[in-house]
Amino acid sequence: MLAISSTTTSSAFNEFVLTHLRHARVRARLALNHIDAAGVALRGGLIDGEGALDLIGEAGLLNFVLTGVSS
């Protein structure tokens, strides 16, 4: 009986971790889309460098872009 309980707990924890990994993946893709959009707009002349950094900053990604470290 204990093994079943342990397996159930382990399975529930695995689902919990998988759910959080899926959410992290979606957040990472959203961040990448913000970075890509700023790059496309900058390359296309729609905004200047400062505008690109403003867009990235509004998305909360400025530290990541400047230092390569996520907050």
Secondary structure, DSSP 4 states (H G I P E B T S, - for coil): -HHHHHHHHHHHHHHHHHHHHHHHHHHHHHHHHHHHHHHHHHHTTSS-HHHHHHHHHHTT-HHHHHHS---
